[in-house]
Amino acid sequence: MTTAPTASPGPTPTACPGTAPDPAPIPGPTPARFDTKIAVIVRDDLAVWQKLNVTAFLASGIAHARDDIMGKPYEDASGQDYLALFREPVLCYTADSRALSRTHARALSRGVPTALYTADMFHTGNDDDNRAAVRAVPATDLDLVGLAVHGPRGIIDKITKGLKLHG
């Protein structure tokens, strides 16, 4: 008598030393697949604090892309209120300077809402000076350190094609 082969479960995943195992998935409905996508792209040679700072500023810009981009406010079981977050996931990418410029050109050519952060903005101390620093440089000459885009999934996929997810 022969038995049908069974699929091997493959290697057992292991956690990095000193880390907790991944939590069990949260039960509930299958997550929604949104028609739109948010992508944040930061230059790969930035210091970690700069990447985080740029990502935060870019995300704040995308929050204003459309009226329906934000979810509803949160409330915990104690009745404490919390601010609303984006209604959809944010994909974070890294890119070198050249790829960032190419991504910028793709975003502009497709007319999607785009937030930007330039190297000059690290040397200013306020929003007015940030805008003046950007206004002083033609789009093709901007020293970009970060971009964020929001738009239809297929278009954002084309804009970010070839980029590496951060991590």
HELIX and SHEET records of a PDB file:
HELIX    1   1 VAL A   48  ILE A   62  1                                  15    
HELIX    2   2 SER A   97  ARG A  110  1                                  14    
HELIX    3   3 ALA A  119  HIS A  123  5                                   5    
HELIX    4   4 ASP A  127  ARG A  135  1                                   9    
HELIX    5   5 ALA A  139  ASP A  141  5                                   3    
HELIX    6   6 ARG A  153  ILE A  159  1                                   7    
SHEET    1   A 5 THR A 114  THR A 118  0                                        
SHEET    2   A 5 LEU A 144  PRO A 152 -1                                        
SHEET    3   A 5 THR A  36  ARG A  43 -1                                        
SHEET    4   A 5 VAL A  90  ALA A  95  1                                        
SHEET    5   A 5 LYS A 164  LEU A 165 -1                                        
SHEET    1   B 2 TYR A  74  GLU A  75  0                                        
SHEET    2   B 2 ASP A  81  TYR A  82 -1                                        
END                                                                             
